[in-house]
């Protein structure tokens, strides 16, 4: 199999005083959205006997089966199924790190790590003994892993560069004893938490400051324990039964029911992600069939239903309570660079972060590019 060379580069804007801003990739100890040098993960563990996807498949779609003890894989875009990894301790939540590692919150309170290509185990990180009930996991632009302690109302940070013990970074002021259920990192780099009462709260990732209620419970029909995903446009999407609600990524105001499809049975939607094609993928479970399910694909532009994964009638394996669909790059195809500057309305130049994803090099290697950056009335050209 090919080594992981597709890169997701997060670059801090260091100076905007002149007509040209300097973009750099600082060391990993920087705290302005930088992750330091990227690296290819070491492939460890024994390959699974089940066949993996073909080498020319650009991505794997991974899905953790909450009650199955494994992570399923489907090659994109043909959806040929394969077994990615065994997780005997129950894979509760899952995310793909910027270091090429798949991070899994396991049932006994450990943070499992799996090679993003082979599925081989790279070992587990023991979570703090004060709380063995983390409820979700998210990756931030600095490459660090964040997860909430639902019972204590705290948020932990794990720094992959140190392979140390996760540390509490937010005592969650404004928590008010309401259990944190799910967590996401917005396009502004801040942390969003859904709580059992139904509210979605916002915190500063850098200072830990409570920034207020972002979405009120009941807005658009929003219920508690909402999972979250931010779209390419910065808006917030959250599943609500068989529906997917859309909220303004700046104000939190309800925009629309982006998805409202009757897929039959007792189907309800769980984790969301946007794929490399811009479409919206949602894990689904059928409550009338012991919560067996898979992934459903919707148009990222209109919310229209596209297909089920595995396809209906294909004989592909269904999973019992699939939770988090995650795309993992396998090959290194050239692509048009996707460049973003956030937050949209920075208070100071120190808050500006540039993200670049993609390559136009035939070998898929990173390339230089020009990025227009508009700061209030001034227009600056950034060279990376």
N, C-alpha and C positions, 0 to 999 in steps of 0.2 A: 504494500500500500504506500501511497505517496505521503511524505511528511507534510505537516500542516504549515503552509506558507502564506495562506490568505491572512492579511493583516488588517487589524482595526486599530487605527492610530488616533490617540487623543492628544492634542497639542495645546499647550497653554499660550495665550497671547501675552507676551511679556512687555511689550512697549507699544504705545500708540501716540507718542508725543509728536512724531514727525509724519511725513507723508508716506513712509513705509514702515509697517509693523514687522517686528521680528518674531517668527514662529520657531520654537525650539522644542525638543523632546527632553525635558529635564530628567534628573535622576529620580528614582522611585520614592525618595523621601520628600519630594515636593508635595504640596497640598493644594495646588490650584488646578486640579483636574488632570494631573499628569500621572502616567503609570510607569515611566522609565522605559528602558529598552524591552521590546518584546522578545520572546524566545520560543523555540519549538520544544514542546514537552517531550520528555523522555518516554519512550514506549515501554511500559512494564506489563507484567502479567502474561498469562497464557492465552493465546487467541481462542475464541470460542469455536467449537466444532461446527456450528451452523454457518452456512456461507454468508459472507458479508456482501455489501453492495458492489456493483462493478466499479472499477477504478475510474471510469469516465463519468461517474455520477458526481455533479458538483457539490451536492449537499446531502446530508442525512437529516431526516426528520425523526427526532427521538421523542418518545412518550413514556413516562413512568407509570406503571400500573400499581396503584396504591395497595391492592390486595393480592397482587400476583407475585411480588418479590422479584421483579425484573424490570428492565428498561427495554422496550421494543424499539426497533429501528425500521424506517421505510426509506428506500432511496428515492430521491427527488429527480425527475417528476413522475416516474412510472409507479412508485409506491410498492416496489418489491419488498416484502417483509423480511426481516432478519432479527436475531436476538443480539442486542448490543451489550448488555451486561446483566449479571445476576446480582441482586441486592437482597439477600435473605432477611435483613432487618426492616424491610418495608420502605420503599422510596417515597417519602411523604411529599417532598417538593424538590424541584430540580431547576438548575440554571447553568448556562454555558459561560465560563469565565473568559476574560480577555487573554488569559495565558494558555488557552486551548484545552482547558480541563473542564469536565462536566462535574459540577458540585451538586451533591444530593444530601438533603436532610433525611437521615435515617430514623427509623422508629424508636431506637434506643437512645436518641439524643446525640448521635455522632454526625459529623460532617464528612460524608464519603467523597472521595475524589477518584475520578475515572478518566483515563486517557481519552481525549475527544475523538480519536480515530480508531483505536483498537478496542476500546471498551475495557481494557485491562485496569485493574485496581491499582491506584497509586497510594493507597493507605487512607486512613480516616483521621480526622482531627477531633479530639474529644472536646465537647462543648462544656462550658462551666457547669459544675455540679449543682449550683444553686438553682438551676432551672433546666430541666431536660425536656422542655415542651416548646421548642421553636415552631413557628407556624407557617413560615414562608421564607423565601430567599430572593435576593436581588443583587445584580451586579451594577456598580456605579461607574461613572466615567473615569475614576481614578484607578479602576481595576480591582478595587476592594470589594469584598462580599459583605452584604448587610442582611441581617435577619432579626426579626422581633421576638422577644420573649412575651408570649401572649399573657401569661399569668402575672408577670412582674411589671409589665408596662415599660420595659426597657428595650433598647435597640442595640444589638451587638455589631461590631465590625471585625471582620477577619481579613488580615493583610496577607495575600498569597506570597508576597516577596519575602516575608519573614518566617512563614510556616510556624507561627507561634500560636498562643492561646487567644481565642477571640476576646475582645475587650468591649465593655459597655461604653458606648459613646453618648447615648441619649437616655437620661432618666425619664424621658417622655413627659415633660411638663405639659399640662393640659390633658393628661391621660384620664384623670378622674376615675380610676378604677375600672375603666371600660376595656375589656380584653382586646388587644391588638390581634387581628386575624390575618391580614395580608399586607404586603409591602411592595412598593415599586419606586423606581427612581425616575423622575420626570425629565423632560428635555431641558429644564432649567437647572438640573443637577441636584435638586432638593429631593427629600424623602417624603413619600406619601404613604399613609397608613390607613387602612380601613379597620374600623372597630365594630364590635358586636352590635352596638346600638344602631349602626347604619351610617354614621358620619365617616367622611374621609378627611383626615387631618394632614397638615403639611408641616414639615420641620426643615430647618436649614441643615444641610448635610455637613457644612463646615463648622458651624457654631453650636449646633444642637438646639437653637432657639425655636420655640413653638411659634409657628407663623399663622395659626388659626385654623378654623374649619374651612376646608376647601370646597367640599360638597356636603350639603345638608342631607341627613337621612330623609328619604321619601322623595327627593328631587327626581323627577322623571320616573318615579316608582322604585327608586333605589332602595334595596333592602340591606340588612347587615351582612357581614362576612364577605364583602365584595372583593373578588379578585380584580386585578387591574393590569392594563397594558397601555402604553402611550404609542399613538400612531406616528407615522412619518411626518404628519403635519403638526405634531405636538399635542393633539387633542387626547383626552383620556377616554378609554373604552373599558367598560366593565360588564361582565355577564350578569344577567338577572333572570334566572329560570331558563326559558328558551330564547329570551331576548338578549340583545347586546345594546347597552345604552352608551351614548356619546356625550361627553361634556367638554366645554371649552377649556383648552389647556392652560389658558392664562387666567381666566376668571372663575372657572368651576361651574359656570352656568350650564344648565341642561340644554342640549342642542336638538337631539332627536333619538328615536329608536332606530339605531342603525341596522339592526337585524331583528326580525320578528317572524320566524318561520316555524310552522308546525312540522316537525320531523317525524311525528308519529310516536306511539307508545307513551312512555313517561320520560322522554328524553329531556335532559337539562344540560346546560353548558357549564364548563369549569374554566381551566386556565386558557389564556389567549396569547397569541404571538402573531406578529406580522412576518410573513415569509420573504425570501429574497425576490419574489415576484411582486411584492406589494400587497398580496392578498392577505386576508385575515383568517387565521387557523385557530379553531377552538376545540379543546378536548370535550367530548360529550359522554354521558353515561345514561343508560336507560333504566330508570327506576322500576319499570315493570318487568325487567329481565336481569335481576340481581346486580344492577349497576354495570353490566357489561356494555362496552362501547368502543369508541375509537376517536377519530378526529374528523371534524367537518370543516370544509373550506368555503369561505365566502369571498366575494369580490371586495377588494380593499377600497374600491371607489364607490360602489353602490350598495354593498351589503347583500347582494343577491347570492342565493345558494349556488354553489358550483358542483361540489362532489363530496362523498364520504370517503374516508381513508380508514381501513381498507375499503375498496369499492364494494357496494352491496352485491351479494351473490358471487363474489370472487373466491370465497372460501378462505380469505385472509383471516388471520387470528384477531379476535376481539379481545380486549383487555378488561379486567374487572376494575372499575373505577380509575380510568385514565385521568391524569391530573394536568401535567404541564407539557404542552408541545414545545419543543426547542429545536431550532435549526442549527446544525453544525457544519461548517464548510469542510469539504474533503479534498477537492482539487483546487486549482488556482487559475480559474478562467479570467481573461481580461474583462474588465468592466469599466463603465464610465464612473469616475470618482463621484461619490455622493458626499458633499461637503456641507456642514452645518455650523452655524455660529449660535451659541446660546449663553446666557438667557436672551430672550428677544429684546428686552428693555433693560440693559445693565445699569446698575447704579454707579459703579465705578469701572474703570478699565480692568481692574484686577479680577472682576467677575467674569470677564469674557473668556470663553473656551471655544476652540475650534475643533471639530471632529471631522476626520477624513476617512472614507471607506471606499476602496476600489482601486483599480489600476487600468491604464490603457496600454501598458507594456505587453508585448506578445507572450512573454513568459510569466506574466502576472506579477512582476516585481513592482515595488512601490515607485512612484514617479513624482517629479516636481510638478507643481501646479500654482496657479495664481488664484487667490481668493479675494473677492471684494468684501470689505468690512465697512459697514456704515455705522458710525458712532454719533448719535444725535445728528447735528447738522453736518459733521465732518465725514468725508469719504476717504477711506484708507485702503490701499492695496497691500495685501499680506502675501509674502512669499514663503512657501514651505517646501 
